[in-house]
C-alpha cells in the first residue's frame, strides 16, 4: 500500500477522475506550469545537491529532471498519436535504462528544463481546446495490455510532473536545503 509518507510516492498514487471541465482545467494548469514548478524546485541547488538521490536507492535530482523530459516527450508523442490514429499501439521504453544513459550525465539539466518549457507550451496548445469526446480516444499500451483513454493519460502526466517535483522538494525539506 502506498501512503503519502512513502518517499517513492510523496503525493500518493495517481487516481483518475471522471471527465469534467473543472478537472480538465486543473490538469491543463499542471501541464502548463510544470516547467516553472520544476525550475523553482531546483533553483539554487549546487552540483553536489543535484547528484543526491531523492531517496535511498532512488534517482538523483539530475536523473529525475532528465527523466521528466524523457517521459513527457514520450507522453506528448503518445497523445498526438492517439488524436491522429485509432487506438495506436504506443512504444514503451525502459525508464531505468534511459536514466543512466550518457546524456543524463553529460548534458546540463537546464537543457531538459528548456526542452520542457518548449514541449509543455506545445502540449498545452494541443490540449486546451479538446472536448470531452476527444479525451475518449485511446492508445494501446502493450506493457499494460490494454487501451488507455487520453483522459486517463492527461491525468497521469499531470500527476507525474507534480510527483517528481515533490521528490525534489521533499528531499530539500528533508536535507534542510
C-alpha positions in Angstrom: 0.0 0.0 0.0 1.3 3.4 -0.9 0.9 6.2 1.6 1.8 9.9 1.4 4.7 9.2 3.7 6.2 6.7 1.2 9.2 8.6 -0.3 8.6 6.9 -3.6 5.2 8.5 -3.8 5.2 11.8 -1.9 1.8 12.9 -3.3 0.3 9.4 -3.3 -0.5 7.3 -6.2 -2.3 8.5 -9.4 -6.1 8.2 -9.2 -8.1 9.1 -12.3 -11.2 11.2 -12.1 -14.3 11.3 -14.3 -14.2 14.0 -17.1 -15.2 17.4 -16.0 -14.3 20.8 -17.3 -13.1 21.8 -13.9 -10.7 18.8 -13.7 -9.6 19.4 -17.3 -8.7 23.0 -16.4 -6.8 21.8 -13.3 -4.8 19.2 -15.2 -4.1 21.6 -18.0 -2.7 24.1 -15.5 -0.5 21.2 -14.2 0.8 20.6 -17.7 1.2 24.3 -18.4 3.1 25.2 -15.2 5.2 22.1 -14.7 8.4 23.6 -16.3 8.1 26.6 -13.9 7.5 24.4 -10.9 10.4 22.2 -11.7 12.7 25.2 -12.3 11.7 26.6 -8.9 12.3 23.3 -7.2 15.9 23.0 -8.5 16.8 26.7 -8.2 20.0 27.3 -6.2 20.9 23.6 -5.9 24.6 23.0 -6.3 26.3 20.1 -8.1 26.5 18.0 -5.0 22.9 18.5 -4.3 21.9 17.7 -7.9 23.8 14.4 -7.5 21.9 13.5 -4.4 19.3 10.7 -4.7 15.8 11.8 -3.6 15.6 8.6 -1.5 17.8 5.7 -0.7 18.1 3.6 -3.9 16.4 6.3 -5.9 17.5 8.6 -8.8 19.5 11.7 -8.3 17.9 15.1 -8.8 19.7 15.3 -12.1 18.3 11.9 -13.2 14.8 13.0 -12.1 14.9 16.2 -14.2 16.2 14.4 -17.3 13.6 11.6 -16.7 10.7 14.1 -16.7 11.9 15.4 -20.1 12.2 11.9 -21.5 8.9 10.8 -20.1 7.0 13.9 -21.2 8.4 13.8 -24.7 7.1 10.2 -24.9 3.7 11.3 -23.5 3.4 14.2 -26.0 4.0 11.8 -28.9 1.6 9.2 -27.4 -1.1 11.9 -27.1 -0.7 13.1 -30.6 -0.7 9.6 -31.9 -4.0 9.0 -30.0 -5.5 12.1 -31.6 -4.4 11.2 -35.1 -4.9 7.4 -35.2 -7.4 4.9 -34.0 -6.1 3.2 -30.8 -2.4 3.1 -31.9 0.0 0.8 -30.1 2.5 3.1 -28.4 6.2 2.5 -28.0 7.3 1.7 -24.5 10.7 2.4 -23.0 12.7 1.2 -20.0 12.9 4.4 -18.0 15.6 3.0 -15.7 17.8 2.3 -18.7 17.2 5.8 -20.0 18.1 7.3 -16.6 21.7 6.0 -16.8 22.5 6.9 -20.4 25.4 9.2 -21.2 23.2 12.3 -21.9 21.9 12.2 -18.3 25.5 12.7 -17.0 26.9 14.9 -19.7 24.1 17.3 -20.6 23.3 20.0 -18.0 19.8 19.9 -16.6 19.0 23.3 -17.9 18.8 21.7 -21.3 16.0 19.5 -20.1 14.3 22.4 -18.4 14.4 24.4 -21.6 13.1 21.4 -23.5 10.2 21.1 -21.1 9.3 24.7 -21.4 9.0 24.3 -25.2 7.4 20.9 -25.1 4.7 21.9 -22.5 3.9 25.0 -24.5 3.2 22.8 -27.5 1.4 20.2 -25.4 -0.8 22.7 -23.7 -1.7 24.2 -27.1 -2.8 20.7 -28.3 -4.9 20.0 -25.2 -6.6 23.3 -24.3 -9.4 23.2 -26.9 -10.1 19.5 -26.9 -13.6 18.5 -25.9 -14.6 15.5 -23.7 -15.2 13.4 -26.8 -11.6 13.7 -27.9 -10.4 12.7 -24.5 -12.3 9.4 -25.0 -9.9 8.4 -27.8 -7.5 5.7 -26.8 -3.9 4.4 -27.2 -2.9 0.8 -26.7 -0.2 0.3 -24.0 1.4 -3.1 -24.7 3.1 -3.4 -21.3 -0.3 -2.9 -19.6 -2.0 -5.0 -22.2 -4.9 -2.6 -22.6 -6.2 0.6 -24.1 -6.0 3.8 -22.2 -8.1 6.9 -22.8 -6.4 10.2 -23.5 -8.3 11.5 -20.4 -6.5 8.9 -18.3 -3.2 9.8 -19.9 -3.7 13.5 -19.3 -4.4 12.9 -15.6 -1.5 10.6 -15.3 1.0 13.1 -16.7 -0.4 16.0 -14.8 0.2 13.8 -11.7 3.6 12.6 -13.0 5.1 16.1 -13.1 3.8 17.0 -9.6 5.0 13.6 -8.3 8.6 14.2 -9.4 8.7 17.9 -8.3 7.6 16.6 -4.9 10.5 14.2 -4.9 12.8 17.1 -5.2 11.0 19.4 -2.8 10.7 16.6 -0.2 14.4 16.0 -0.5 15.1 19.7 0.0 12.9 19.7 3.1 14.5 16.5 4.5 18.0 17.9 4.0 17.1 21.4 5.1 18.4 22.9 1.9 
